Amino acid sequence: QVPISGHFRISVTKWCLNRKIMSDKVEITSWAVTEKSKDSDDEDPQFEDEPSAKRQKVQSEEQTESDPLQLLPNCEMYERSYMHRDIISHILVTPVTDFLITCSVDGHLKFWKKLPVDIIFVKHFRPHLVPFTDVAVSVDGQVVCTTSADRSVKVFEVLNFDMINLIRLRFTPSAVAIIHAKKNPKPKLAVCSAQTPEISIYDTHDGEGKELHTFSINSAPVNLIKFNAPFDTVITGSTDGLLEYWSATTYAWNPSAVKFKFKTSTDLFEFAKKKTVAHTLSFNRKGTMFATYGKDQIVRVFDFATGKLKLQLREDLAFYQALQTEPREEDSKYPELEPIDFGRRVAVEKEIVAATNVGACAKCNINFDDTSEHLVYACMLGIKVVRISDGAVVQVTGSIESSERFLATALFQGTVKNTQAIYQLQQQNQAAQSDGEDRPDPTVFTTAHKRARFYMFTRRDPADADGDAAGGRDVFNEKPTREEVALIAQPTSVLGTSAIIRTTMGDIHIKLFGEECPKAVENFTTHSRNGYYNNLIVHRVIKGFMIQTGDPQGDGRGGTSIWEEDFEDEFHKTLKFDRPFTVAMANCGPGTNGSQFFITTVPTPWLDGKHTIFGRVTKGMDVVQAMEQVKTNKSNDKPWKDIKMLNIEVM
């Protein structure tokens, strides 16, 4: 085994299974499975009009050749999410072997195995101490390699989830691909330099890491490289906007693979003409088409053999701003967003541009479905599915997850057979039980902006957060940090566990989260017991959003905490704005909590991480809904007729 520089950690295994598993003609001879992480219990109240916890609803997954959309995810909400310790930068699915590879900016890499339903964690490495520059997988799904600014390449064997080689480079790598000659399936690495147009070839299994060949095709440093195995051809894109074809066998121009003699008869100069650069590139399964995402925020689809453009799709901010203001056509698949939601998304797009200098195109990739009829990729509205033949948007999912800006995606459309070994794995992972039938489980795995999680979109509704799926759909599979452990260990003062807000329109019963948000609950209960909230009005009502109160001045500008100064936010991993009737602190920015609070009337996920949730309504939802319906002054959202809190009883 090759020693690994930096930190190296293997998750403690609960058990090992040494059985031969035949899955899609690939033999897996060893498994290392981590003990299932236990989510923290959350006793969030159930709404009076909701039934008890339900089993997951499985949507129809009948396969019909006439409708390839049946083999794509279609649920509006992600079914499940899993963690890294830092922001996830790369995600990909290995062909044939059905593994998921995730990488985060702190240099950590994780192997996950796709099950008939859900996935299971397998092994963890830290191959680099700095962010990854690129990650590549072989066409047979058996080898994965990573590069980073530490001038090294790490090579992993997927089926044994082991690191098999470490190659030291004389240059900083920008991109990497695993290639092989048409008549020689032995894989090689093509590593591109970030400083020069040079491309170096290495043997994936050569422990000495010798350069087998060095050459230049592009005239500027290469920023992307992809291998088209069916045509024994590699495409490289450089920082001057040029795309070049070359043979994986001869490392030179290969005219037999294409239908043109001169590039001037193609559209391969499109990026240079528009003074832009392609940041991502991907092929369809047969290699007859490839799609790019450019710095100019345009998705382009090319015919591989002719080099001609087939389709162009705008993904720039101006396009979506125009879409938001124009009337929707009846058959439009684009979701209609509230102005406040769209404004938040615009702010995120601008934040991404400011951070990367190029925008989301630097991280978003394009996926072809198995039929090569559709493109699947992330946009500012969610996960978009586009028909290639006419450029029509046929589906947009995930728009309801408005707190996330999805970026890199990986599409799985295969069938994982229910072998005996996988059945035993499922027994260890109760969340991944299936009905025993071999059926497709189309899944889009996606990263998100500034998130240390990746998300799974399937054809199943997410588990009921209040059901027996402990912790809900967001799995906490990482150990808590020292700070989190210290916070949990701190003793909490005796606070109220519930309260009754008595108003002129009726009583509202709320449950308080004293353990999760001790300062907010202490502030609320102390004010309530001292009569601070007595006879204060509900000064702000926005239909379809929330009601707000707690200001002695009655105009939204007053109020203070029990400490006579603002106090910090308290965000807890189990408390989210994923349901109506959530009670939270109002503020005017981070760490500016005083006395004002609000109660939501709909799910408001865009508020996650911005307002402290300290309670939920358990009874009196009808009172909250009645308050929401009162007439208000449109200039300041204040009810024309005063609604008062008479007092608050804490228990």
N, C-alpha and C positions, 0 to 999 in steps of 0.2 A: 504494500500500500504506500502511495506517495505521501510524504509528509506535507501538511498544509500550513502555509504561513498565516500569521494572524491568529485570531481565535477560531477554534473548531469545536463545535458542540453537537453531540448526537443526543436526541431526546431519549430519555430512559424508556426502554420498551417494557410493556407489560407482559408480552409473550411473543414468541416467534413461531411462525408456521413454515415448515419446510415441505411444501407439497408442489407438485407440478400443476400449473394452471394453464390450460390452453384457452387463450382469448384472442380472437382474430388472428389465429395462426402464429401467435407469439408466446413463447414459453417463459413463464415467470417462475423462478425456482426459489425465491426467498421473499419473505415479508418481514418488515419490522414495523409494528403498529404501536403507536403511543396510547397511553391510557386516556380515555375520553375525559376531557376537561369538564368540570362541573360548573355550571353557571350559578351565579348567586340568585337566591330565591327572591322573587319580587311579589309582594302580596297586594298588587294594585287592585282596587275594587272593580267589580264588574258592574256594568250599567244595568239598571233595573229592567230595561227592555231588551237586554241581550240574553241569549241562551247561555248555558254553561259551556265549558271548553268543548270544541268540536274537533273531529279528526280533519286532517288536511283534505281539501276538496281537490280531487284529481280531474282535470279537464279532459275532454275527449282527445285521444291521441291516435285516431284511426289514420292509417297511412293511405293516401290516395295519390296516384300518379298525377291526377288532374290538378291537384292543389298542393304545391310544394310548401305552402305556408303552414300546412299541418305538421311539418317537420322543423318548425322554428318556434322558439319560445314566444308566448303571447300574453303572459300575465303582466298587469300594470305595475305590480309591486314585486320587488325582489323577494325570493323565497328565503334566502339565508345569506349570512355574511360571516367571514372568518378574519382573524387578525394576524398582523405582523406587529413588531415592536415599533416600527417606523413607517413612513409613507411608502406605499407600494409603487414601484416604478415600472416593472415589467410583468407580464402575465402571458402564458401561452399553453396550449394543449398539444401534447405529443401525438402525432398521427400513429395509428395502428395500436400502440401500446396503451393509450388512454390514460396518461398521467397528466396532471396539472402542475406547472412550474410557476412559482411566484417569487419575485425578487423585490427587496426593499432598498431604500437609499442608504441604509446603514451597512450594506454589504451582505445581508442575509439572504439565503436561498432556501426554499421549502419545496419538498416533493409531496404531492397529494395524489391519491388514486381515485379515479372515477369509479363509482359503484353504480349498480342499476338505478338506484335513487340516491342522490346526494354524493358527497365525496368523503374521504377519510385521510387524515394526516399520516404521512409515512416517515419522513426523515427531514432533518434540518442541518444546514451547513452555514458557515460564515466564510466563504471563499475569498472575500475582499474586505478591506477596512474602509474603502471609499465607495461611492456610488458606482453602479454598473454603467458601462457605456453601451453595451449591447449583449443580447442573449440570443442564441440560435439553437435549433434542434435539427437533427438529421431527418431525411425523408422517411426513414423506416421507424422513427421515434425511439431509437435505442441509444442515441448519444446527444447530450446537451453540453454546450460550452458557454462560458461567460467571459467577458472582458471588462476591464475597468482602467481608470487613470493610473493605477499602480504598475502599469506596464507588464501585465501578466494575463495569461489565458488559463482558465481552469476547465478541465474536461471531465464530464460525469457520465457514467454508465447508468442508463435509466432503469433497466430491469433489476439491477442489483443496488440501485440508488447509492452508488459509491463514486468517490472521486478517483479517477484513474490516471490523470496526468496534470502536470503543472508546467507551463511553458513561459519562460522569461523572455520578454521582448526588448528590442533595442530602441523601440519607439512607443509613443502613446497611441493605443488603438482607438479607432473611431467606430468601426463596425466589423462584424465577423459573420461568416457563413460556413456551414459544413457542406462540402461538395464531394462529388466522386465522379470518376470517369465513367462513361457509358458502359464499358465492358469490364470495369473493375469496381466492384461495390465497396472496396475498402475506403472509408471516409478520410477526407483531408480537411484541414482548416485553411480558409482564405481570410487573412487578417489585414485590414486596411489601416494605414497610418493617418493620424489626424493632422500631421504637418506636411506631408508630401503625397503625391499621387500613387506612391508605391503600394503594391499588394504582395504580401508574403504568404507562401504556402508551407504548411506544416503537416506532419503525420500526427493524427490524433492519439496514437498509441506509442509514439517515440518518446521515451523517458528523457532523452537528452535534449529534446526541443530544437533540433537543427532545422534551419531554413532549407527547404527543398528547392525552392525557386522564388525569385523576386522579379517582378515586372511592373510595368505601368501601362494602363489602357486609357484612363482619363487624363486630362491635362491639368486638373486641379485636385486637391485632396478629396478623397472619397468619403461620403457621409452615410451611404447606405449600400448594401450588397445583398442580393437574393439569388438563390439557386433554383432554376427551372429544370427539374430532373427529367421529365419526359423528353425534353429537347436538348439535354446535355449542355445547357447554356446558363451563363451567369449574367445578370444585369447589375451594373454598378452606377450609382448616381453621385455626382461630384458637386462641390460647393459653387461651381460656376453654372449649374443648372443643366448639365449635359448628362444624358443617359447613354451607356455603352453596353453592347452585347459582346460576350466572349465565351469561348469554349472551355468547359471544365476539364477537357482532356488535353488540349494544346495550349491553353491560356492565350489564345489569339482569336481573331475574328473568325466566325464559323458561318460561311454563307449557306451551307446546306440546311441550316436550321430555320431559315427565314425565306420570305418571298420578295425581298428587295435587294438590289445591288448597292444602292447608294442611300445614305441617310437623308439626303435632300428630298427624296421621294416619300419620306415618312413624316410623322409629327413628333419625332423624338427631340426636335429642337424647341418644342413648345415652351419648356421652362426657361430656356435661355432667352427666347424671344420676349417672354413676359417678365424677364429679369427676376425670376423667382427660383426656388429650389424645391425638389421633392424631398420630403422628410421621412415618409414611410412608403413601402412598396410590398405588394403581396400578389401571389399568383392564384388562379383557380386550380382545381384539382387536376385538370387535364393539361394545364400549362398553356392553354390557347389564349388566355387573357391575363392582363395584370392591371392592378389598380394602384394609384398613388394618391397621397395627400400632400398638397403643396403648401409652401409658406404663405401663398396668397389665399389660403383657406378654400381651395377648390379641389374637389375630388375628381380625378380623371381616370377613365377606364380606356385602356389601349388594347388593340388586337396585337398579339405577340408576333405573329408571322409577318404582318404587313407594317407594324409600327404605327398604324393609323389610330386616331382617336375615335372611340365609339360613343363616349358619353362624358359630359362635364356637369358637375353639381356644385352649386355655390353653398358654402357653409360659413360665410363671413357674417359678422355681427349686423352689418347694414341689411343683409338679406332678411334676417329674422326680425329686425326692427320694422322693416316694411311689411313683413308678413303679419306682425302684431297689429298694425294700424289698418290694414286692408280687410274688407269683409271676406269671411271664409266661404269657399264654394261648398255646395251641399255634400259632395263626396270627398272633401278634404280630410286627410288622416291626421293633420297637424292638430294638436290639442289647443283649445282656447284658454289662455292664461289670464289671471287677474293682473291688473297693472302692477300691484305691489310684488307679486311673484315674478313677473317678467323683469321688473326693475332690479330685483335681487340677482337674477341670472345674468343680466347685463353687467352688473358690478363684478360678478365672478369672472366673466369673460375678460373684462378689462384687467382684472388682477392677474389672470394667467398670462396675458400679453406682457404686462409689466414685469412678470417674473422670468419669462422665457425669451422675451424679445421677438417671439414669432407666433405665440398663441398656442391653442390646443393641438394644432397640426403636428407639433413636435412630439406629442405623446399618443395621439389617436392613430389607430391602424384600421385598415379596411379588411373585412372578411368576405369571401365568397361562400355561398351555401353550397351544399353538395351537388345541386343541380346546375350550378353556374348561372342561374336565372336571377339571383338576387344578391345585393350587397347588404352587409350588416355592419353597422359601425355606430359609435357614440356621437351625439351632437348635443347642443345646449338644451334641447328639449327632452332628451332621453336616448333610447336605443332605437335607431332608425333602420327600417328595411326598405330598400329601393329596388324596383324592378329594372333590370339592366336594359331590356329591349326598348323601353320608352322613357326611362328616367322617372317613372311615377313612384311616389311614396305610398307604399301599400300598408305600412304599419309603423306606428311610433309607440313604444312601450316605455314604462319607467318615468313618464312625465310627472306622475303623482309624487315621485321621490324628489321633491323640489329642493331638498337640502343638499343633494349630491349633484356634482357635475362629473358625469362619467367620462372616462378618457380611453385608456387602452382596453381592448376587448379580445376575447378568445372564444371561438365558437366550437361547440361539441354537438355532433348530430348522430353519433353512432349508437350501437346497442351493446351494452355490457352484459355478457352472458352470466346468468345466475349459477356459477359453479359452486361446488361445495366449499371451497376456500373463501369465496366472497360471501357466501351465506354465513360462515363463521365470523367473518369480519363484521357483518351486519348485526350479529348478536352482541358484539362489543360496542356497536354504534346504533343505539335504538332509534336515533333520528333518521336513520337511513334505511329503514325497513321497506321492502317492496313486496308485491303480491306473488312473487315467484315466477312471473312471466317475463320472457325476453322481449322487451319492447323498446323502441327508441326513447331516449330521454334528452331531447334537445335542450341545450343549456348555453346561455351566454354568460361567461365569466368576465367581470369588468372591474377595473380600478376606478378611483374617483379622486378628484382634486383635493390635495392635502388630507387624505384619509389613509390611515394605517390598516385599512380593511379592503377586501375584495368582495364583490357581490355576485350572487347567482340568480339569473333570471331563467325561469323554466316555464312549463305549462301547468304548474301547480300553484295554488294560492299559498301564501305564507302561513305557517302555523299560527294558531291563535295565541297571542302573547300571554294571555291569562290562563292558558290551558296547561297541560302537563309537559309542554316543551319548556323546561326550566330556562328562564331568561329570555324566551322568545326567539326571534329569528336571528338576532345578532349574537353569535357565539363568542364567548370570552375564553379563547383557547390559549391565551398567553398568561404567564404568571404575573401577578401584580407587582408594580415597582416598590422599592423601599418606601417611597413617599406615600403610596397608596396603602401599604401595610400599616405604616405609622398612623395614618389618618383613621383607618378602621379600628386600630387598637386604642385610640383616644377615648376616654370615658365621656359619655354624654350626660348632660344635666337632665333632670326630670322635667320633660316638656309634655305638653298636651299631645294626645294621639289623634284627637278629632275635635271638630268645632262645629257649631251651628250659627250661621250668619242669619240673623232675623232681620228681614227687610219689610218694607211697606207692601211688597208684592208676594211675600211668603218666605218660608224658611229654606235655606240651602245648607245641607249637611256636607261637610268635607272631611276627608281623611288627611292627616298631616304626616309628612315624612321626616320625622325628627332625627332619625339615625343618618339618613342620607344628606340632609340639609339642616344641620343643627342651628346655624346662626339665623337663617331665614325663618325657621319655625319659632325660635326663641324671640325674635323680633316681633313676629305676628302674634304669638300668644301673649307676650307681655303687653303689647299695645292693646290687645283685646281685653285683657283683665283690668287694665288701667282705665278703660273707657275711652281710649284715644279715637277709636273708630265710631263711637256712638253718634248717630244722626248725621254722619257724612253721606254725601250724595254719590250716586253712580254718575260720574261726570263725563263718561265717554262710552258710546255704544256704536259698534260697527257691525251691521248685519252681515252674517256669513263669516265673522271673524272672532269678535270677543266683546266683553263688557269690562270696564275698568273703574276702580274706585280707590279709596284710601287716601285722598288728598284733602286736608282741612280747608284749603283755599277753594277747592271745587273747580279749579280750572286746569288741573294737570301740571301745575308748576310748583306745588308746595309739598310739604310732608318731609319728615325726617325719621331716622331710625331711633331705636331706644338708646343708642350710644351717641346721639346728637351729631353723627357724621355718617357718610356713606360707608357701606360695608361690601366686602368682596362677593363675587358670584360663587355659587356652589353647584357644579355640574356633576351629576352622577350617571354612570353608564347605563343604569336600568331605568332612568327617568327620561322620557322623550315626549315630544309633542306629536305623538302618533295617534291620538284620539281626542275627541272633544271633551269639554268639561275638565280641562287641566287648569290648575291654579298656580300662577307664577308671579314672580316679582316684576314690576314695571321698572324700567331704567332709561337713562339717556346715554348709555354707552357702557363699556365694561367696567365693573366695580363701582357702579353708581346707584346701588340699591338704597331705598329709603323706607317709605311706608306704603307707597302705592302698589297695588297688585291687580291682576286681571284674571278673568276666567274665559277660556276659549270656548267657542261654540262649534268648531269644526277641527279636524286634524290640521296642525300648522307646523309641519316638519322643518320649514325654513327657519324656525325660531330655535331649533336645537343648538345648544352651545352659545346662545345669546341671552337667554333669560333663565333664572333659577326657578325650577319647578319644585314647589314645596307641598303641594296637595292635589287631591282629585275630588271632584264632586261625587258623592255616593248616593245622595238622595236630594230631590228638589231640582232635577234637571228641567222639569217643566217650568219652574220659576225662572231659571236662567234663560230658557227659550222664550218665555213671555217678555222678559226684559229686552231681549234681542229685537223683538218686533215693535217696540215703541217708536213713535215718531221723534226724529232728532233734527237739530239745526245742522244743515249741510255744511256750514262754514267751519264748525268745530266738533261735530258729532255728539253734541250735548243734548240729552233728552229735553223736549220742551216742558214736560211735566216731571218734577223732581221724583227720583226714586231714592229712598233713604235706607241706610243700614241703621236699624234701631239700636242694636247691640250685637256683640258676638260672645257666645258662651263656649268656653274651652273645657274639654273633658279629658 
